Amino acid sequence: IVTEIIPGDALGNLTILHTYTATDLCGNQTQDLWTVSVVDLEAPVLAAPDNITGSCDDPVEVIPPSVSDECGSVTWTSDDEFVQGACSGQATIYRTYTATDDAGNHSEDIQVITLIDTTPPVFTFVPEDITFSCDDPQGLDLIMAQAQDNCGDVTITHEDLTTEDDGNGNFSVLRTFWASDDCGNVASASQTLAAQDITPPTFLSDVEDIIIECGQPIPDTPVEVVDNCGEVSILVEDLNLNPDSCQGGNILRTITATDPSGNSAQESILFQRVDTTP
């Protein structure tokens, strides 16, 4: 018996040739051939990685599966099917692993990867708190905040909560910004806008020094004063600068205008007494 092994086109495939020779005493021979074909018909054993849940912004790495084969080496590949979820940050990846041996036998297994979005947006810009004059029409102008999200678009809204004006032009606004992503995750930030009366009253009439004859009464000096945010109170104070003078002394009149927030402005008038009467 002569045995010859002929390799096939794969590690698990081969042909075994058994040549039988019969010889009699006179040396006559006859032969017969027995052919045995060995074929790899068993697919590799394949186990995909466990199903996982991850964040929408995390890279989903391909993890090698567990593979084995009884007759030879095995190669494997993976193919992803991406199915979008209800929002931009949700999805399901069906990762199909395929293992193939040298003989072309193959097996498949699927790993399910669930992507979720639980991270709220992040504000990249929030307007600073400001204090503005109560008569500034642009003090409450909207400067929109800005935000970005790890997995999708962001929608920004705002809401104003205003305190009651104290009657003197002072009030505040708490402006809250809301940043929402497609999956309902929300972040908030706030800005405070304070309206204050920081401007003193303004004298509209010119105030000039006055010369009066000694012995004459000090005249009234009405002035016109306005304020940007409220009513104005006027305080008039006279000071005799030289009461021992023969003319009766010069009078310095100080006019103080004050608004309800305590801002004030002053003007002064000098009444100069002279004696021109013989």
KANOR-V279252 format. One record per residue. N is the residue number from 1. RES is the residue in three letters. PSI is psi as a letter, one per 30 degrees, with the letter a starting at -180 (none if undefined). Layout:
BEGIN
N:RES:PSI + N:RES:PSI
END
This chain:
BEGIN
1:ILE:k + 2:VAL:k + 3:THR:k + 4:GLU:k + 5:ILE:k + 6:ILE:j + 7:PRO:k + 8:GLY:a + 9:ASP:g + 10:ALA:l + 11:LEU:e + 12:GLY:f + 13:ASN:k + 14:LEU:l + 15:THR:k + 16:ILE:j + 17:LEU:j + 18:HIS:j + 19:THR:j + 20:TYR:k + 21:THR:k + 22:ALA:k + 23:THR:k + 24:ASP:a + 25:LEU:f + 26:CYS:g + 27:GLY:g + 28:ASN:k + 29:GLN:l + 30:THR:k + 31:GLN:l + 32:ASP:l + 33:LEU:k + 34:TRP:j + 35:THR:k + 36:VAL:j + 37:SER:k + 38:VAL:k + 39:VAL:k + 40:ASP:j + 41:LEU:g + 42:GLU:k + 43:ALA:l + 44:PRO:l + 45:VAL:k + 46:LEU:k + 47:ALA:j + 48:ALA:l + 49:PRO:l + 50:ASP:l + 51:ASN:k + 52:ILE:l + 53:THR:k + 54:GLY:l + 55:SER:l + 56:CYS:f + 57:ASP:g + 58:ASP:k + 59:PRO:k + 60:VAL:j + 61:GLU:k + 62:VAL:j + 63:ILE:k + 64:PRO:k + 65:PRO:l + 66:SER:j + 67:VAL:k + 68:SER:l + 69:ASP:k + 70:GLU:f + 71:CYS:f + 72:GLY:a + 73:SER:l + 74:VAL:k + 75:THR:l + 76:TRP:l + 77:THR:l + 78:SER:k + 79:ASP:k + 80:ASP:k + 81:GLU:j + 82:PHE:k + 83:VAL:j + 84:GLN:k + 85:GLY:a + 86:ALA:f + 87:CYS:l + 88:SER:f + 89:GLY:g + 90:GLN:k + 91:ALA:l + 92:THR:k + 93:ILE:k + 94:TYR:j + 95:ARG:j + 96:THR:k + 97:TYR:k + 98:THR:k + 99:ALA:k + 100:THR:k + 101:ASP:a + 102:ASP:f + 103:ALA:g + 104:GLY:g + 105:ASN:k + 106:HIS:l + 107:SER:l + 108:GLU:l + 109:ASP:l + 110:ILE:k + 111:GLN:k + 112:VAL:k + 113:ILE:j + 114:THR:k + 115:LEU:k + 116:ILE:l + 117:ASP:j + 118:THR:g + 119:THR:k + 120:PRO:l + 121:PRO:l + 122:VAL:k + 123:PHE:k + 124:THR:f + 125:PHE:k + 126:VAL:k + 127:PRO:k + 128:GLU:l + 129:ASP:k + 130:ILE:l + 131:THR:k + 132:PHE:l + 133:SER:k + 134:CYS:f + 135:ASP:g + 136:ASP:j + 137:PRO:f + 138:GLN:g + 139:GLY:e + 140:LEU:g + 141:ASP:k + 142:LEU:k + 143:ILE:j + 144:MET:k + 145:ALA:l + 146:GLN:k + 147:ALA:l + 148:GLN:l + 149:ASP:l + 150:ASN:f + 151:CYS:f + 152:GLY:a + 153:ASP:l + 154:VAL:k + 155:THR:k + 156:ILE:k + 157:THR:l + 158:HIS:l + 159:GLU:k + 160:ASP:k + 161:LEU:j + 162:THR:k + 163:THR:l + 164:GLU:k + 165:ASP:k + 166:ASP:g + 167:GLY:f + 168:ASN:g + 169:GLY:g + 170:ASN:k + 171:PHE:l + 172:SER:l + 173:VAL:k + 174:LEU:j + 175:ARG:j + 176:THR:k + 177:PHE:k + 178:TRP:k + 179:ALA:j + 180:SER:k + 181:ASP:l + 182:ASP:f + 183:CYS:g + 184:GLY:g + 185:ASN:k + 186:VAL:k + 187:ALA:l + 188:SER:l + 189:ALA:l + 190:SER:l + 191:GLN:k + 192:THR:k + 193:LEU:j + 194:ALA:k + 195:ALA:k + 196:GLN:l + 197:ASP:j + 198:ILE:g + 199:THR:k + 200:PRO:l + 201:PRO:l + 202:THR:k + 203:PHE:k + 204:LEU:f + 205:SER:k + 206:ASP:k + 207:VAL:j + 208:GLU:l + 209:ASP:l + 210:ILE:k + 211:ILE:k + 212:ILE:l + 213:GLU:k + 214:CYS:k + 215:GLY:f + 216:GLN:k + 217:PRO:l + 218:ILE:k + 219:PRO:l + 220:ASP:k + 221:THR:i + 222:PRO:k + 223:VAL:l + 224:GLU:k + 225:VAL:k + 226:VAL:l + 227:ASP:l + 228:ASN:f + 229:CYS:f + 230:GLY:a + 231:GLU:l + 232:VAL:k + 233:SER:k + 234:ILE:k + 235:LEU:k + 236:VAL:k + 237:GLU:k + 238:ASP:k + 239:LEU:k + 240:ASN:j + 241:LEU:e + 242:ASN:i + 243:PRO:f + 244:ASP:g + 245:SER:l + 246:CYS:f + 247:GLN:f + 248:GLY:f + 249:GLY:k + 250:ASN:k + 251:ILE:k + 252:LEU:j + 253:ARG:k + 254:THR:k + 255:ILE:j + 256:THR:k + 257:ALA:k + 258:THR:k + 259:ASP:l + 260:PRO:f + 261:SER:g + 262:GLY:g + 263:ASN:k + 264:SER:l + 265:ALA:l + 266:GLN:k + 267:GLU:l + 268:SER:k + 269:ILE:k + 270:LEU:j + 271:PHE:j + 272:GLN:j + 273:ARG:k + 274:VAL:l + 275:ASP:j + 276:THR:g + 277:THR:k + 278:PRO:none
END
